[in-house]
Amino acid sequence: MVLFNIPLLEWIGYVGSVIVAVSLTMSSIKKLRWYNLVGAAVFAFYGFAIGALPVGLLNLFIVLVDIFYLFKMYSYKESFKSIIVNANDTYLEYFLDFHQSEIKSFFPKFDKSVLENIAENKKTFSLLLLRNAMVAGILVGIKNNQILYVYLDFVIKEYRDLKPGEFFYKQNISFLKNQGINQIICNTENQYHQKYLQKMGFSLQVNSVNVYVKEI
């Protein structure tokens, strides 16, 4: 079979090369491994099909290596912990300043001054989310009675695989209840964040456009 004067086997080689190249652009190691696995598998097939054993064997080896590391990633048990910090915590301020540009891309309306001049019936709620003892992200909000209004829920690029959110919003519900919280509200216009909130069990508030609510 020939398409645009290029044999089908050659097209398979091009597809494999493109997928491998795309894998190198992935910021997530897990995604990189999956894309690399698929690309190497396609390219291994291409190598064996054209009789180029070095190409086929090399890419078959890459497939096996990717499978090995993916197995380790999925079987590895990670440790998560939420640590509440003061609104004027030095590290929290440094984290916000260091990641300011990326935070603005996801939360353009966020201003850390929200942590200042809080009314008496409200309380700042700031915490660090640790993953294997490393700070993976932060959450900044205001607690008003039993409702937590989330103003910032940010995870750094290296840990953006939904696990931090699943820990905080699903597995660690007792932590929130112990803080006297039974409802979480987040107002966001970012479509990616909206999809993330829905995966975390939030639902769009009735008669609203960008307000998402989760009962706990």
C-alpha positions in Angstrom: 0.0 0.0 0.0 1.3 3.4 -1.0 0.1 6.8 0.3 1.4 10.0 -1.2 4.0 7.9 -3.0 5.3 6.7 0.4 5.1 3.0 1.3 2.9 2.0 4.3 5.9 0.6 6.2 7.8 3.9 5.8 4.7 5.7 7.2 4.9 3.4 10.3 8.5 4.4 10.8 7.5 8.1 10.6 4.7 7.6 13.1 7.0 5.8 15.5 9.6 8.5 15.2 7.0 11.3 15.9 5.6 9.5 18.9 9.1 9.1 20.4 9.9 12.7 19.7 6.6 13.8 21.4 7.4 11.7 24.4 10.5 13.9 25.0 8.3 16.9 25.4 6.3 15.5 28.3 6.9 17.1 31.6 5.3 14.2 33.5 7.8 11.2 33.7 4.8 8.8 33.7 3.5 10.3 30.4 7.0 10.3 29.0 7.3 6.6 29.7 3.9 5.8 28.1 4.5 7.8 25.0 8.0 6.5 24.7 6.7 2.9 25.1 4.2 3.3 22.3 6.6 5.0 20.0 9.4 2.5 20.6 7.0 -0.4 20.1 5.9 1.0 16.7 9.5 1.7 15.7 10.5 -1.8 16.8 7.8 -3.3 14.5 9.1 -1.1 11.7 12.7 -2.2 12.3 11.9 -5.9 12.2 9.5 -5.4 9.3 12.2 -3.9 7.1 14.9 -6.4 8.3 16.8 -3.8 10.3 17.6 -5.9 13.3 19.7 -3.2 15.2 16.7 -0.8 15.0 14.2 -3.5 16.0 16.3 -4.9 18.8 17.2 -1.5 20.2 13.6 -0.3 20.3 12.4 -3.6 21.7 14.9 -3.1 24.6 13.5 0.5 25.1 10.0 -1.0 25.3 11.1 -3.4 28.0 12.8 -0.7 29.9 9.7 1.5 29.8 7.5 -1.4 31.0 9.9 -2.0 33.9 9.9 1.6 35.1 6.1 2.0 34.6 5.6 -1.1 36.7 7.8 0.4 39.4 5.8 3.7 39.2 2.4 2.1 39.5 3.5 -0.3 42.3 5.4 2.3 44.3 3.5 3.5 47.4 3.9 7.2 47.9 3.5 9.2 51.1 1.3 12.3 51.2 0.8 14.8 54.1 -1.0 18.1 54.6 0.7 20.6 56.9 -1.2 23.8 57.9 1.0 26.9 58.0 0.4 30.5 59.0 -0.6 33.0 56.4 2.7 34.9 57.0 4.8 31.7 56.8 8.2 32.6 55.2 8.3 29.5 53.0 4.7 30.0 51.9 5.6 33.5 50.8 8.7 32.3 49.0 6.8 29.5 47.2 4.2 32.0 46.0 6.8 34.4 44.7 8.9 31.7 43.1 6.0 30.2 41.2 4.2 33.5 40.6 4.2 33.5 36.8 2.8 29.9 36.5 0.3 30.5 39.3 -1.0 33.6 37.4 -1.5 31.4 34.3 -3.9 29.1 36.2 -5.3 31.6 38.8 -5.0 35.1 37.2 -7.1 36.7 39.8 -5.2 35.3 42.8 -3.6 37.9 45.0 -1.7 36.9 48.2 -3.1 39.9 49.9 -6.2 37.8 50.4 -4.3 36.4 53.4 -4.3 39.8 55.1 -7.0 41.8 56.8 -9.4 38.9 57.3 -12.6 39.7 59.1 -13.1 38.3 62.6 -15.6 35.6 61.7 -13.2 34.3 59.0 -9.9 32.4 59.2 -7.1 32.0 56.7 -6.5 28.4 55.7 -3.1 27.8 54.2 -1.3 24.5 53.9 1.6 22.8 52.2 1.0 19.5 50.5 3.9 17.1 50.9 4.7 14.2 48.6 7.4 11.9 49.9 8.5 14.7 52.2 8.8 17.1 49.2 6.5 20.1 48.8 4.4 19.3 45.8 1.9 22.2 46.1 0.0 24.6 48.2 -3.6 25.4 49.0 -4.7 28.9 50.1 -8.2 29.7 51.2 -10.5 31.3 53.7 -12.6 29.4 56.2 -15.9 31.0 57.0 -17.8 28.9 59.6 -17.8 25.4 58.1 -17.2 26.4 54.5 -13.7 26.6 52.9 -13.4 29.0 50.0 -10.4 28.0 48.0 -8.5 30.8 46.3 -5.5 28.8 45.2 -4.9 25.1 44.7 -1.6 24.8 42.9 0.7 21.8 42.3 4.1 22.2 40.7 4.6 20.7 37.3 6.6 17.6 38.4 3.7 16.4 40.6 0.8 17.3 38.4 -0.7 13.8 38.0 -3.9 14.1 40.0 -2.5 12.1 43.0 -2.1 15.2 45.2 -5.7 16.3 44.6 -7.0 12.8 45.1 -5.2 12.6 48.4 -6.4 16.0 49.7 -10.0 16.0 48.3 -10.8 12.2 48.5 -8.5 10.2 50.8 -7.8 12.8 53.5 -11.4 13.9 54.1 -11.0 13.3 57.9 -8.3 16.0 57.9 -10.8 18.6 56.6 -13.5 17.4 58.9 -11.2 17.8 61.9 -10.7 21.4 60.8 -14.5 21.9 61.1 -15.0 22.0 57.3 -18.0 20.3 55.6 -18.1 22.1 52.3 -15.5 23.4 49.9 -16.2 26.1 47.3 -14.0 27.2 44.5 -14.6 29.9 41.8 -12.5 29.4 38.7 -12.7 30.4 35.1 -9.8 28.2 34.0 -11.2 25.2 32.0 -8.4 22.9 33.0 -9.0 23.7 36.6 -12.7 23.2 36.2 -12.1 19.7 34.7 -9.7 18.9 37.6 -12.3 20.0 40.2 -14.9 17.7 38.6 -12.5 14.8 38.8 -12.1 15.6 42.4 -15.8 15.3 43.1 -16.9 18.9 42.7 -20.1 19.9 41.0 -21.1 23.1 39.4 -23.2 25.2 41.8 -26.8 25.6 40.7 -27.5 28.9 38.8 -23.8 29.7 38.6 -21.2 29.7 35.9 -17.8 29.2 37.5 -18.5 28.2 41.1 -17.8 24.6 42.0 -18.9 22.9 45.3 -17.9 19.8 47.1 -19.7 18.4 50.2 -17.6 16.4 52.6 
